[in-house]
Amino acid sequence: MLIGNPDAFAVWYDPVGSWSTDRFQNGCFAYFVGGELLLSLGSTLSVDLGLLSVLPCIQGDTDDNRLFHLPCLQAYAELCARAFPSMDSGEEFSDYKHLVSVGSLLDEGHYVFLIGSGDQAKLIYGRRDDLTTVHEIVLKRGEFQAVVTEATGKWQSQ
């Protein structure tokens, strides 16, 4: 099932019966961001979609004008450092406020962050520490949340 606009932001998931058990519905899970496919072929769909439904950005504020206006690579590096601080950073907690990757996408190394400013939002994404993979796309404020809400709602109604 594909929900959203793949050229902007969309969620795609498909259960695969032969990968599933009575307890777990497994399958494929992906984000399309700016036409790029960020895919996991090893998703436990109920876990990924459950995590998606409780992301901090669904109910909380993603605004950060300073981060929003930083160059993409600089913002990505800062967001990664906040979410995944090094052991010697002195940080006591990870800051997941802007992190919107879930379970299997994180396992595959897809880091996706959402930042809001005014009537816009920006997805900044890449693969782990590989700065050559970092990109951004600007969305309308609430577009990400609307797609996530629709995707999780359809999953729950199945």
N, C-alpha and C positions, 0 to 999 in steps of 0.2 A: 504494500500500500504506500502510495506517495502522497504526502500532504505538503502543500506549499508550492512555491515557485523555484524550481531548480536553478534558475539563473540568479536568484537572490538568496533565499534560504528555504530548504525543504527537509523534511524528515522522511526517510524511506525505511520500511521494515517489512519483512516477509518471513513468516514461520516456515520451517522446514520439518515436516513430520518425521522423516527418517533420522533427523538429528535430535528429536525430542523424546521425552519420556512422559510417564504419567504425572510426574512432579514438575518437570521443567519444559517450557515451550522455547526451544532454541531456533535460531535462524539467522538471518542477515539483518544488520542494522546499519544505517548510514545517515550522514548529513550530506546534503548538497549545499555548498556555499559558493556563490558566485560562479556556478556551473561546474565546480570541482567536486568530485565524489570523495568523501572521507568515509571509508568503509571498514566494517568489521564482519568477517565471515564466521565469527565465533561468539555470537551474542546469545545470552539468555534474555530473551525479549522482555519477560516480565520484570527482570531486574533493571535493564536499561530504561525501559519506559517508566518504571516506578521511580527511578532516580531522576529521570527527566521531569516528572510531574512535581518534584519537590526541590528543584533548583532554586537557590536563593533569589535569582532574578525574576522568578514567576510572581512572587509576592513583594519582593523588595526593590530597592532602588539601585540602579546600575550607573547612575550619573557620576561622572568624573571628568570635568571639563579639561583639566590639565592632561590626563592620559589620552582623552579623545583627540586632542590636537597635537600630540607628539607624533613624530615620524613613526611609521608602522613598526620598523625593527626595534626602535627604542621602547615603544609601548609594549611590544611582545616580550622583550627581555625583562622589563619591569614586572609585567603580569606573571611571567613564569617564576621569577624570583619570589614574588609574593605567594603564589600558590604552591610552589615546590622549593622552599628555602633550603639552602645547603646546610649540612650538619654544623658547619662552623660559622653560620650567619648570625648566631645569637638570637634568632627568632624562636619564640616558644610555640607559635601556632602558625598554621597555614591559613592564608587568606583566600578563600574560595568565592568571594563575592562576585567576581566577574567570570569565573570558570563555568562554562556551559557544556563541556565534554562530559560524557557519562561513561561508566564502567568499561564496556568493551572498546569504545573509541579511545579511551585513555590507555587501555592495554595495548592497542595498536600504535600508540604514540601520537595520536591526533589531539593537539591542544587547541581548544577553541575558547575565546573569551568574548564577552559582550560588554560594551561600554556605551553609556548614553550621554547625550548632550543636547539640550533643547528639544527640538522635535525630531531628532535623528538618533540612531543607534549605529554602532559599528561592530562588526564581527572581525576579530583579528585571529588568524589561525595559522598553524604550522605543525611541523613534526618534530617533537622533542626539542633538541638544541640545534637543529639544522636551520640556520637562518636563511638559507637559500629557498626554503619552502614557505616562508612567511608571506602572507597576503592579508588584505583587508577588503571588506565590502561595506558600504554604507546602506543602511535600511531605514525605513520609517520607524519612528518610535512605536513600540508595541508589536511590530511585525513578527519578531522572533517569538515572543510570548504567545501570540495568536496561533502560530503554527504548532507550537508545542502543546498548547491547550487542546487544539483540535486533534492532534496525533494521539495524545494520551487519552482523550475522551473516546476516540474510536477504538482504541485498544481495550479500554475498560468495558465498552459495550459489546465486545465480541463474545 
